[in-house]
Amino acid sequence: MGGESTTRTAPGTARTGPAAATGRAGQRLSGLAVALGMVLFLGGFVWAAVVYRPYTVPTDSMTPTIGTGDRVLAQRVDGTDVRRGDVVVFRDSTWADAPMVKRVVAVGGDTVSCCEHGKLQVDGKEIDEPYLPAGTSAQSAGFPTVTVPEGRLFLLGDERRTSLDSTAHLTDAAGGSVARSAVEARVDAVVWPMDGMLQRPTGFTELGPLSSPGPLRAITWTVIAGVVLILGGAAYGPLAKRAASRARTGSAGAR
């Protein structure tokens, strides 16, 4: 017996190699998922900060679309990209020394008037405006036909009875219009309260194409995907480690 040599496999070494490898792979996958999730989560917020600006609307001139005190996200756009039906944030020193929020109802070259049959008319076409308060006409008091100068915009509030908009500046040199260059951003959504994306103003489609929504939905899904990956990755690591530990225990008990 003195010349014999007996070799034994120590518990937790060679026989547990596959389980250990599985645990290490799980940890790596967990780390990768968390890292990717952080990139998506933070990247979504950076993307939003570059594309959008937050505003608080202090008046009721845009109700029911936007209420007093509502927080909105407005996409940074060039004034040349603004189209009929857009709700825009602009600043004009002849109106007020502060950002204002109104709806574009006519652009340079258009003729706009109100209110035959109780509806706004642009280039002789009656505009359907479902965003107006229920049971109200397009304007509490009619106004004569205005031809909007090139490079300018004619703007109205959705609450026409109280809004100080282009109709309050008809005697100005530009007939109540505002320069496109005065536009700072285009409102995409009401985020507080969470009313969501603004509806497309389909009543203007006969006069030309509408603006496309901004990337807010894509940004939102990017942030959500980041959160899912972070939480999923953080949970998967400990689960994979526990599974590997059970596999090692089971392998040792089977000897």
N, C-alpha and C positions, 0 to 999 in steps of 0.2 A: 504494500500500500504506500510505502514511503516514496516510490518513484512515480506515483500517479499524480496527475495534475487535473484539478477540477475547475472549470471556468463557468462562472455564473453571471447572468446579466443583471446588473443593478437596477432596481426599480426606478422607473422614471427616466431611463436613458434610451437605448435603442428601440425598445418595444413601443415607446411613446412618441417616437419621431413624427409620425403622421399627424397625431393630435396636436403636438406642439406647433408643427408647420401650419396647421389649420388655424390655430389661435393667432399666430403671427400674421397670417394673411388677413384674418378678420380685423386685427388692429390696424393694419395698413389701409384696408378698405375704409374703415371707420374714419381714420385721419384724412384720407383723400376726400371722402364725402363731406366732412366738416369744413375742410379747406375750400372746396368748390362752393359749398353753401355760403360761406363767408364772402367769397368773391361775388356771387350773384346777389346776395343781400345788400352788401355795401355798394356794389356797382349799380344796383337799381336806384338807391337813394342818390348817388352821385349823378346818374343819368337824369333823374327827376329834377335835381337842383340846377342842372345845366339847361334843361328844356323848359321848365315851368317856373312861374313866380306865384306865390300865394298872395291873395288880397282879401280884405274884409270889406264887405259892401255895407256902408253905413245908412243907406236910405231904403225906402220901399219902392223906388221908381222902377224896379225890375220884377216886382212880384206879379204872378206867383212863381216865375222861373227862378228868381233869386230873392230871398227874403232879407229883411233888415238884420244885419249882424252875421249873415251867412259867410262862411269862408269858402273861397273858390280857388281853383288852380287854373292859371291862364298860361297858355303856351306862348313863349316869346316868338313873335313873328314880325316880319317886315310889313309895313303898311301896304306895300304893293300886292301882298298875297291875300289881303282881306276881300271877302266877297259878300254879296247880299245875304242877309240872314244871320251873319256872324254876330255874336255878342263880344264886344271888344272893350278893353281897358285903354283909355286915352287920356291925354293931358293937353288942354288948350287954355292958355292964359286968359282968353276972353270969356271963358265959361266959369272956370274956378282954378285956383292954384292948388289943385289936388287931382289925383287920378279919379276918373269917372267911368262908370260902366253903363253902356247903352247898346242897343241893337242896330246894326247897319241895315237900313231898308232900301237905300238907293246909293249908287256909285256914280262917279263922274260921267256925264253925258245922259244920265237918266232924267226923266221928268217924273215927279212924284206929287201926288195930291190926295186930298181926303175931304169928304167921305161920301161919295155917291153909293147908295145901297148899304151904307154903314161899313164900307170896306176901304182899306188903303188901296190906292191905284199907283202902279209904277209902270211907266211906258204904256199907259192905257189898259193894263191888265189888272184885274182885281186880285188882290193877294189874300189867300186863306191864311189866317194867323191863329192856329189853335193854342198857342202859348199865351194869348191874352186872358185876363181874368174872365171867368165864365159870366155870360150874360152882358158883357160890355161891348160897345162898338169900337171900331178901330181908332177913334179919336173923339174926345169929349166935345171938341169944337173943331169944325172943319178949317182947312187952310187952303189958299189958292195954289195953283200949279207952280212948282218950283223946278227949275232946271239946274241940276247939280253941276258945278264947274268941274272940268277935268282935274284929276288928281285929288279930288275931295270926296267926302262921304256925308250922307244925310242920315242922322241917327235919331232913334226914338226909344223911350223906355217902354217896357211891356205894360206898366201901369200908367196908361196915357193920361189919366185924370190929374195925377200929381207930379208927373215927371217933368223936370226942367231940361228939355232936350232941344233939338233943332227948331222945333216950332216956337220956342221962346226966344229964338235969335233970328227970326226971319228978316228983321230989319237991318241985320248986320250986312257988311259989304259982301260977304260970301253967301248970303241968303240962308244963314243957319248951318251951313256945312262946315265940316272939319277936315283939315288936311290929312291925307293918308299918313304922312310922316309923324303925326301926333299920336298914332296908335303904338302902344307899348306891348300889348299882348292880346291874345284871343282866348276867351274863357272856354275851357273844355269840360269842367265838371264842378259840381258843388260837393265839397268834401266834408263840410260840417254845417248843418246835419248831413248825414251821408245820403244825399239824394242821387248821387252818381252822375254819369255823363249827361250833358245836355242833349235834348232831342234834336235831330236834324230839321231845319226849317224848310220843309218840302214845298211850302207855298211859293218859293222863289225859283223852283226848278225850271219853269218855262222861260225864265229870263237869262238863264246861264247856269253853268255848273256850280255846285256848292263846294265849300271847303271840306277837306277830309279831316276826320278826327285826328288829334295828336296821338303820340305813342303811349298814352297813359295806361291803357289796358295792358300793353306789353310790359311796361314798367312794373305794374302791379303783379303780374304773373311771374316776373323775374324775381321780385322780392319774396313772393309766396314760395317759389321753388327753392330759393335759398334757405328759407326757414325750414322747409320740409327736409332738405338735405342735412342741415345742421342738427335738427332734432333726431332724424333717422340715424345719422352717423354717430351721434353721441350715444344713442341707445344701442346701436349694433355692436360697438366695441366691447362693452361689458358682457353682452349676451354671447358674443363669440368666445370671449375668454372663459366664461362659465361653461360653455359647451365643450371647449377643449379640456377644461379641468375634469369634467364628468367623464370624458372619453378616456383620460389617463387613469382615473380611478377605476373605471370599469375594466380597463385592460389589466391593471394590477390585480384586481380581484379575480380575474379569470385564470390566473396562473395556477 
